[in-house]
Amino acid sequence: MSKPLTTDDFRAVRIVLEPEDFALTDGKPDVPDDPIDRETWNGIMVLPDDVAIRTSNHKGEWLKELYHQQTLWTEYAVGDSDNSDILFEAMLYTMDELDAALFLNLHGFYRQSIGCLRNTLEIVTVGTYLHIYNLSDDLKLWNDGKKKIPFGAACDHLNNVRPVRKLQAHLRAELKDSLFETVNKAPKAGWVRRLYDTLCSYAHSQPDMTNVNMWKSNGPIYVPGAFHQAMNLFIQRR
């Protein structure tokens, strides 16, 4: 039978922000005008809360590392706003995706966590392409939803630009690999393309990459292997 955590566990106490904690605020406190009932709240929260407690009982150091990686990305993304550029904007768009990826992994929504990583890789790849080619007009059109830039097209453009060609030559010589190469030009696709294909399989819920497949049950439930699966994709290095 479910039970509340004891109050000597800091995770048992929920924290809410005061109006002055927000950058934009009218200074007025939040007064409930339609509070949720207990049964609905428990129906929504009991399973994810259970997963979050179990995950943080056993994966504290890994969660600390993931949070460290997430905050580093935020620091690099924000950087010096006086020197913002196209890639700066693209990185800003991914901050909430990484926040969500960590939060969802903690609460057992492993497939959705991996889906956020796909969004991050796609946005940064397109942003890198626009940055290297200095396509600020295309960035605005992309932001406004008036221009579509497919991930594969961005990779193609990056694969053909001179600074990346030099890097690709080095990677082929040292690692027999590349970043953006297509399969029809090399023995295997580049690392960025391979990673994207893997992430897409989860985002599109391929039959062996669904929540149910990862949980082997209905859920969310705590599955250490699935947690590490999402975690390894979060911090993946070639």
MODELLER restraints for C-alpha pairs under 7 A, 6 or more apart:
rsr = mdl.restraints
at = mdl.atoms
rsr.add(forms.Gaussian(group=physical.xy_distance, feature=features.Distance(at['CA:5:A'], at['CA:12:A']), mean=5.48, stdev=0.5))
rsr.add(forms.Gaussian(group=physical.xy_distance, feature=features.Distance(at['CA:6:A'], at['CA:12:A']), mean=6.69, stdev=0.5))
rsr.add(forms.Gaussian(group=physical.xy_distance, feature=features.Distance(at['CA:7:A'], at['CA:13:A']), mean=6.99, stdev=0.5))
rsr.add(forms.Gaussian(group=physical.xy_distance, feature=features.Distance(at['CA:18:A'], at['CA:29:A']), mean=7.00, stdev=0.5))
rsr.add(forms.Gaussian(group=physical.xy_distance, feature=features.Distance(at['CA:19:A'], at['CA:25:A']), mean=6.10, stdev=0.5))
rsr.add(forms.Gaussian(group=physical.xy_distance, feature=features.Distance(at['CA:19:A'], at['CA:27:A']), mean=5.13, stdev=0.5))
rsr.add(forms.Gaussian(group=physical.xy_distance, feature=features.Distance(at['CA:19:A'], at['CA:28:A']), mean=6.30, stdev=0.5))
rsr.add(forms.Gaussian(group=physical.xy_distance, feature=features.Distance(at['CA:19:A'], at['CA:29:A']), mean=6.03, stdev=0.5))
rsr.add(forms.Gaussian(group=physical.xy_distance, feature=features.Distance(at['CA:20:A'], at['CA:27:A']), mean=6.39, stdev=0.5))
rsr.add(forms.Gaussian(group=physical.xy_distance, feature=features.Distance(at['CA:47:A'], at['CA:220:A']), mean=6.06, stdev=0.5))
rsr.add(forms.Gaussian(group=physical.xy_distance, feature=features.Distance(at['CA:47:A'], at['CA:221:A']), mean=6.84, stdev=0.5))
rsr.add(forms.Gaussian(group=physical.xy_distance, feature=features.Distance(at['CA:48:A'], at['CA:107:A']), mean=4.90, stdev=0.5))
rsr.add(forms.Gaussian(group=physical.xy_distance, feature=features.Distance(at['CA:48:A'], at['CA:108:A']), mean=6.58, stdev=0.5))
rsr.add(forms.Gaussian(group=physical.xy_distance, feature=features.Distance(at['CA:48:A'], at['CA:220:A']), mean=6.08, stdev=0.5))
rsr.add(forms.Gaussian(group=physical.xy_distance, feature=features.Distance(at['CA:49:A'], at['CA:107:A']), mean=6.72, stdev=0.5))
rsr.add(forms.Gaussian(group=physical.xy_distance, feature=features.Distance(at['CA:51:A'], at['CA:107:A']), mean=5.20, stdev=0.5))
rsr.add(forms.Gaussian(group=physical.xy_distance, feature=features.Distance(at['CA:51:A'], at['CA:108:A']), mean=5.85, stdev=0.5))
rsr.add(forms.Gaussian(group=physical.xy_distance, feature=features.Distance(at['CA:51:A'], at['CA:221:A']), mean=5.64, stdev=0.5))
rsr.add(forms.Gaussian(group=physical.xy_distance, feature=features.Distance(at['CA:51:A'], at['CA:222:A']), mean=4.95, stdev=0.5))
rsr.add(forms.Gaussian(group=physical.xy_distance, feature=features.Distance(at['CA:52:A'], at['CA:106:A']), mean=5.19, stdev=0.5))
rsr.add(forms.Gaussian(group=physical.xy_distance, feature=features.Distance(at['CA:52:A'], at['CA:107:A']), mean=4.68, stdev=0.5))
rsr.add(forms.Gaussian(group=physical.xy_distance, feature=features.Distance(at['CA:54:A'], at['CA:222:A']), mean=6.69, stdev=0.5))
rsr.add(forms.Gaussian(group=physical.xy_distance, feature=features.Distance(at['CA:55:A'], at['CA:106:A']), mean=6.22, stdev=0.5))
rsr.add(forms.Gaussian(group=physical.xy_distance, feature=features.Distance(at['CA:55:A'], at['CA:222:A']), mean=6.61, stdev=0.5))
rsr.add(forms.Gaussian(group=physical.xy_distance, feature=features.Distance(at['CA:70:A'], at['CA:98:A']), mean=6.31, stdev=0.5))
rsr.add(forms.Gaussian(group=physical.xy_distance, feature=features.Distance(at['CA:74:A'], at['CA:95:A']), mean=6.20, stdev=0.5))
rsr.add(forms.Gaussian(group=physical.xy_distance, feature=features.Distance(at['CA:77:A'], at['CA:88:A']), mean=5.83, stdev=0.5))
rsr.add(forms.Gaussian(group=physical.xy_distance, feature=features.Distance(at['CA:77:A'], at['CA:91:A']), mean=5.24, stdev=0.5))
rsr.add(forms.Gaussian(group=physical.xy_distance, feature=features.Distance(at['CA:77:A'], at['CA:92:A']), mean=5.67, stdev=0.5))
rsr.add(forms.Gaussian(group=physical.xy_distance, feature=features.Distance(at['CA:78:A'], at['CA:92:A']), mean=6.94, stdev=0.5))
rsr.add(forms.Gaussian(group=physical.xy_distance, feature=features.Distance(at['CA:86:A'], at['CA:127:A']), mean=6.56, stdev=0.5))
rsr.add(forms.Gaussian(group=physical.xy_distance, feature=features.Distance(at['CA:86:A'], at['CA:130:A']), mean=6.83, stdev=0.5))
rsr.add(forms.Gaussian(group=physical.xy_distance, feature=features.Distance(at['CA:86:A'], at['CA:131:A']), mean=5.11, stdev=0.5))
rsr.add(forms.Gaussian(group=physical.xy_distance, feature=features.Distance(at['CA:86:A'], at['CA:136:A']), mean=6.86, stdev=0.5))
rsr.add(forms.Gaussian(group=physical.xy_distance, feature=features.Distance(at['CA:87:A'], at['CA:127:A']), mean=5.30, stdev=0.5))
rsr.add(forms.Gaussian(group=physical.xy_distance, feature=features.Distance(at['CA:87:A'], at['CA:128:A']), mean=5.81, stdev=0.5))
rsr.add(forms.Gaussian(group=physical.xy_distance, feature=features.Distance(at['CA:87:A'], at['CA:131:A']), mean=5.58, stdev=0.5))
rsr.add(forms.Gaussian(group=physical.xy_distance, feature=features.Distance(at['CA:90:A'], at['CA:123:A']), mean=6.25, stdev=0.5))
rsr.add(forms.Gaussian(group=physical.xy_distance, feature=features.Distance(at['CA:90:A'], at['CA:124:A']), mean=5.83, stdev=0.5))
rsr.add(forms.Gaussian(group=physical.xy_distance, feature=features.Distance(at['CA:90:A'], at['CA:127:A']), mean=5.13, stdev=0.5))
rsr.add(forms.Gaussian(group=physical.xy_distance, feature=features.Distance(at['CA:91:A'], at['CA:124:A']), mean=6.31, stdev=0.5))
rsr.add(forms.Gaussian(group=physical.xy_distance, feature=features.Distance(at['CA:94:A'], at['CA:120:A']), mean=5.28, stdev=0.5))
rsr.add(forms.Gaussian(group=physical.xy_distance, feature=features.Distance(at['CA:97:A'], at['CA:116:A']), mean=5.22, stdev=0.5))
rsr.add(forms.Gaussian(group=physical.xy_distance, feature=features.Distance(at['CA:97:A'], at['CA:117:A']), mean=6.97, stdev=0.5))
rsr.add(forms.Gaussian(group=physical.xy_distance, feature=features.Distance(at['CA:97:A'], at['CA:120:A']), mean=6.34, stdev=0.5))
rsr.add(forms.Gaussian(group=physical.xy_distance, feature=features.Distance(at['CA:98:A'], at['CA:116:A']), mean=6.75, stdev=0.5))
rsr.add(forms.Gaussian(group=physical.xy_distance, feature=features.Distance(at['CA:98:A'], at['CA:117:A']), mean=6.92, stdev=0.5))
rsr.add(forms.Gaussian(group=physical.xy_distance, feature=features.Distance(at['CA:100:A'], at['CA:113:A']), mean=6.87, stdev=0.5))
rsr.add(forms.Gaussian(group=physical.xy_distance, feature=features.Distance(at['CA:100:A'], at['CA:116:A']), mean=6.90, stdev=0.5))
rsr.add(forms.Gaussian(group=physical.xy_distance, feature=features.Distance(at['CA:101:A'], at['CA:113:A']), mean=4.14, stdev=0.5))
rsr.add(forms.Gaussian(group=physical.xy_distance, feature=features.Distance(at['CA:101:A'], at['CA:114:A']), mean=6.66, stdev=0.5))
rsr.add(forms.Gaussian(group=physical.xy_distance, feature=features.Distance(at['CA:101:A'], at['CA:116:A']), mean=5.48, stdev=0.5))
rsr.add(forms.Gaussian(group=physical.xy_distance, feature=features.Distance(at['CA:101:A'], at['CA:117:A']), mean=6.71, stdev=0.5))
rsr.add(forms.Gaussian(group=physical.xy_distance, feature=features.Distance(at['CA:102:A'], at['CA:113:A']), mean=6.84, stdev=0.5))
rsr.add(forms.Gaussian(group=physical.xy_distance, feature=features.Distance(at['CA:104:A'], at['CA:110:A']), mean=6.47, stdev=0.5))
rsr.add(forms.Gaussian(group=physical.xy_distance, feature=features.Distance(at['CA:104:A'], at['CA:112:A']), mean=6.80, stdev=0.5))
rsr.add(forms.Gaussian(group=physical.xy_distance, feature=features.Distance(at['CA:104:A'], at['CA:113:A']), mean=5.20, stdev=0.5))
rsr.add(forms.Gaussian(group=physical.xy_distance, feature=features.Distance(at['CA:105:A'], at['CA:113:A']), mean=5.58, stdev=0.5))
rsr.add(forms.Gaussian(group=physical.xy_distance, feature=features.Distance(at['CA:105:A'], at['CA:227:A']), mean=6.26, stdev=0.5))
rsr.add(forms.Gaussian(group=physical.xy_distance, feature=features.Distance(at['CA:105:A'], at['CA:230:A']), mean=6.85, stdev=0.5))
rsr.add(forms.Gaussian(group=physical.xy_distance, feature=features.Distance(at['CA:108:A'], at['CA:220:A']), mean=5.21, stdev=0.5))
rsr.add(forms.Gaussian(group=physical.xy_distance, feature=features.Distance(at['CA:108:A'], at['CA:221:A']), mean=5.85, stdev=0.5))
rsr.add(forms.Gaussian(group=physical.xy_distance, feature=features.Distance(at['CA:108:A'], at['CA:222:A']), mean=5.84, stdev=0.5))
rsr.add(forms.Gaussian(group=physical.xy_distance, feature=features.Distance(at['CA:109:A'], at['CA:220:A']), mean=6.22, stdev=0.5))
rsr.add(forms.Gaussian(group=physical.xy_distance, feature=features.Distance(at['CA:110:A'], at['CA:211:A']), mean=6.92, stdev=0.5))
rsr.add(forms.Gaussian(group=physical.xy_distance, feature=features.Distance(at['CA:110:A'], at['CA:226:A']), mean=6.49, stdev=0.5))
rsr.add(forms.Gaussian(group=physical.xy_distance, feature=features.Distance(at['CA:110:A'], at['CA:227:A']), mean=6.57, stdev=0.5))
rsr.add(forms.Gaussian(group=physical.xy_distance, feature=features.Distance(at['CA:110:A'], at['CA:230:A']), mean=6.09, stdev=0.5))
rsr.add(forms.Gaussian(group=physical.xy_distance, feature=features.Distance(at['CA:111:A'], at['CA:202:A']), mean=5.80, stdev=0.5))
rsr.add(forms.Gaussian(group=physical.xy_distance, feature=features.Distance(at['CA:111:A'], at['CA:203:A']), mean=6.87, stdev=0.5))
rsr.add(forms.Gaussian(group=physical.xy_distance, feature=features.Distance(at['CA:111:A'], at['CA:210:A']), mean=6.44, stdev=0.5))
rsr.add(forms.Gaussian(group=physical.xy_distance, feature=features.Distance(at['CA:111:A'], at['CA:211:A']), mean=5.80, stdev=0.5))
rsr.add(forms.Gaussian(group=physical.xy_distance, feature=features.Distance(at['CA:112:A'], at['CA:203:A']), mean=6.96, stdev=0.5))
rsr.add(forms.Gaussian(group=physical.xy_distance, feature=features.Distance(at['CA:113:A'], at['CA:230:A']), mean=6.78, stdev=0.5))
rsr.add(forms.Gaussian(group=physical.xy_distance, feature=features.Distance(at['CA:114:A'], at['CA:199:A']), mean=6.33, stdev=0.5))
rsr.add(forms.Gaussian(group=physical.xy_distance, feature=features.Distance(at['CA:114:A'], at['CA:202:A']), mean=6.57, stdev=0.5))
rsr.add(forms.Gaussian(group=physical.xy_distance, feature=features.Distance(at['CA:114:A'], at['CA:203:A']), mean=6.88, stdev=0.5))
rsr.add(forms.Gaussian(group=physical.xy_distance, feature=features.Distance(at['CA:114:A'], at['CA:230:A']), mean=5.83, stdev=0.5))
rsr.add(forms.Gaussian(group=physical.xy_distance, feature=features.Distance(at['CA:115:A'], at['CA:199:A']), mean=6.56, stdev=0.5))
rsr.add(forms.Gaussian(group=physical.xy_distance, feature=features.Distance(at['CA:115:A'], at['CA:202:A']), mean=6.41, stdev=0.5))
rsr.add(forms.Gaussian(group=physical.xy_distance, feature=features.Distance(at['CA:115:A'], at['CA:203:A']), mean=4.53, stdev=0.5))
rsr.add(forms.Gaussian(group=physical.xy_distance, feature=features.Distance(at['CA:117:A'], at['CA:234:A']), mean=6.70, stdev=0.5))
rsr.add(forms.Gaussian(group=physical.xy_distance, feature=features.Distance(at['CA:118:A'], at['CA:196:A']), mean=6.40, stdev=0.5))
rsr.add(forms.Gaussian(group=physical.xy_distance, feature=features.Distance(at['CA:118:A'], at['CA:199:A']), mean=5.29, stdev=0.5))
rsr.add(forms.Gaussian(group=physical.xy_distance, feature=features.Distance(at['CA:118:A'], at['CA:200:A']), mean=6.46, stdev=0.5))
rsr.add(forms.Gaussian(group=physical.xy_distance, feature=features.Distance(at['CA:122:A'], at['CA:151:A']), mean=5.92, stdev=0.5))
rsr.add(forms.Gaussian(group=physical.xy_distance, feature=features.Distance(at['CA:125:A'], at['CA:154:A']), mean=6.62, stdev=0.5))
rsr.add(forms.Gaussian(group=physical.xy_distance, feature=features.Distance(at['CA:126:A'], at['CA:149:A']), mean=6.98, stdev=0.5))
rsr.add(forms.Gaussian(group=physical.xy_distance, feature=features.Distance(at['CA:126:A'], at['CA:151:A']), mean=6.45, stdev=0.5))
rsr.add(forms.Gaussian(group=physical.xy_distance, feature=features.Distance(at['CA:126:A'], at['CA:154:A']), mean=5.42, stdev=0.5))
rsr.add(forms.Gaussian(group=physical.xy_distance, feature=features.Distance(at['CA:129:A'], at['CA:154:A']), mean=5.72, stdev=0.5))
rsr.add(forms.Gaussian(group=physical.xy_distance, feature=features.Distance(at['CA:129:A'], at['CA:157:A']), mean=6.79, stdev=0.5))
rsr.add(forms.Gaussian(group=physical.xy_distance, feature=features.Distance(at['CA:129:A'], at['CA:158:A']), mean=5.87, stdev=0.5))
rsr.add(forms.Gaussian(group=physical.xy_distance, feature=features.Distance(at['CA:130:A'], at['CA:139:A']), mean=6.69, stdev=0.5))
rsr.add(forms.Gaussian(group=physical.xy_distance, feature=features.Distance(at['CA:141:A'], at['CA:147:A']), mean=5.27, stdev=0.5))
rsr.add(forms.Gaussian(group=physical.xy_distance, feature=features.Distance(at['CA:142:A'], at['CA:148:A']), mean=6.28, stdev=0.5))
rsr.add(forms.Gaussian(group=physical.xy_distance, feature=features.Distance(at['CA:155:A'], at['CA:180:A']), mean=5.43, stdev=0.5))
rsr.add(forms.Gaussian(group=physical.xy_distance, feature=features.Distance(at['CA:156:A'], at['CA:180:A']), mean=6.99, stdev=0.5))
rsr.add(forms.Gaussian(group=physical.xy_distance, feature=features.Distance(at['CA:158:A'], at['CA:164:A']), mean=6.56, stdev=0.5))
rsr.add(forms.Gaussian(group=physical.xy_distance, feature=features.Distance(at['CA:158:A'], at['CA:180:A']), mean=6.98, stdev=0.5))
rsr.add(forms.Gaussian(group=physical.xy_distance, feature=features.Distance(at['CA:159:A'], at['CA:165:A']), mean=6.37, stdev=0.5))
rsr.add(forms.Gaussian(group=physical.xy_distance, feature=features.Distance(at['CA:159:A'], at['CA:180:A']), mean=5.36, stdev=0.5))
rsr.add(forms.Gaussian(group=physical.xy_distance, feature=features.Distance(at['CA:159:A'], at['CA:181:A']), mean=6.27, stdev=0.5))
rsr.add(forms.Gaussian(group=physical.xy_distance, feature=features.Distance(at['CA:168:A'], at['CA:178:A']), mean=5.25, stdev=0.5))
rsr.add(forms.Gaussian(group=physical.xy_distance, feature=features.Distance(at['CA:168:A'], at['CA:179:A']), mean=6.74, stdev=0.5))
rsr.add(forms.Gaussian(group=physical.xy_distance, feature=features.Distance(at['CA:171:A'], at['CA:177:A']), mean=5.54, stdev=0.5))
rsr.add(forms.Gaussian(group=physical.xy_distance, feature=features.Distance(at['CA:171:A'], at['CA:178:A']), mean=5.53, stdev=0.5))
rsr.add(forms.Gaussian(group=physical.xy_distance, feature=features.Distance(at['CA:172:A'], at['CA:178:A']), mean=5.93, stdev=0.5))
rsr.add(forms.Gaussian(group=physical.xy_distance, feature=features.Distance(at['CA:177:A'], at['CA:190:A']), mean=6.47, stdev=0.5))
rsr.add(forms.Gaussian(group=physical.xy_distance, feature=features.Distance(at['CA:178:A'], at['CA:190:A']), mean=4.62, stdev=0.5))
rsr.add(forms.Gaussian(group=physical.xy_distance, feature=features.Distance(at['CA:178:A'], at['CA:191:A']), mean=6.12, stdev=0.5))
rsr.add(forms.Gaussian(group=physical.xy_distance, feature=features.Distance(at['CA:179:A'], at['CA:190:A']), mean=4.25, stdev=0.5))
rsr.add(forms.Gaussian(group=physical.xy_distance, feature=features.Distance(at['CA:179:A'], at['CA:191:A']), mean=4.76, stdev=0.5))
rsr.add(forms.Gaussian(group=physical.xy_distance, feature=features.Distance(at['CA:179:A'], at['CA:192:A']), mean=5.27, stdev=0.5))
rsr.add(forms.Gaussian(group=physical.xy_distance, feature=features.Distance(at['CA:180:A'], at['CA:190:A']), mean=4.53, stdev=0.5))
rsr.add(forms.Gaussian(group=physical.xy_distance, feature=features.Distance(at['CA:180:A'], at['CA:191:A']), mean=6.74, stdev=0.5))
rsr.add(forms.Gaussian(group=physical.xy_distance, feature=features.Distance(at['CA:180:A'], at['CA:192:A']), mean=5.93, stdev=0.5))
rsr.add(forms.Gaussian(group=physical.xy_distance, feature=features.Distance(at['CA:180:A'], at['CA:193:A']), mean=6.22, stdev=0.5))
rsr.add(forms.Gaussian(group=physical.xy_distance, feature=features.Distance(at['CA:181:A'], at['CA:189:A']), mean=5.32, stdev=0.5))
rsr.add(forms.Gaussian(group=physical.xy_distance, feature=features.Distance(at['CA:181:A'], at['CA:190:A']), mean=4.54, stdev=0.5))
rsr.add(forms.Gaussian(group=physical.xy_distance, feature=features.Distance(at['CA:182:A'], at['CA:189:A']), mean=4.79, stdev=0.5))
rsr.add(forms.Gaussian(group=physical.xy_distance, feature=features.Distance(at['CA:182:A'], at['CA:190:A']), mean=6.46, stdev=0.5))
rsr.add(forms.Gaussian(group=physical.xy_distance, feature=features.Distance(at['CA:183:A'], at['CA:189:A']), mean=4.44, stdev=0.5))
rsr.add(forms.Gaussian(group=physical.xy_distance, feature=features.Distance(at['CA:201:A'], at['CA:209:A']), mean=6.81, stdev=0.5))
rsr.add(forms.Gaussian(group=physical.xy_distance, feature=features.Distance(at['CA:202:A'], at['CA:209:A']), mean=5.36, stdev=0.5))
rsr.add(forms.Gaussian(group=physical.xy_distance, feature=features.Distance(at['CA:202:A'], at['CA:210:A']), mean=6.74, stdev=0.5))
rsr.add(forms.Gaussian(group=physical.xy_distance, feature=features.Distance(at['CA:212:A'], at['CA:218:A']), mean=6.00, stdev=0.5))
rsr.add(forms.Gaussian(group=physical.xy_distance, feature=features.Distance(at['CA:214:A'], at['CA:226:A']), mean=6.02, stdev=0.5))
rsr.add(forms.Gaussian(group=physical.xy_distance, feature=features.Distance(at['CA:215:A'], at['CA:221:A']), mean=6.51, stdev=0.5))
rsr.add(forms.Gaussian(group=physical.xy_distance, feature=features.Distance(at['CA:215:A'], at['CA:223:A']), mean=6.34, stdev=0.5))
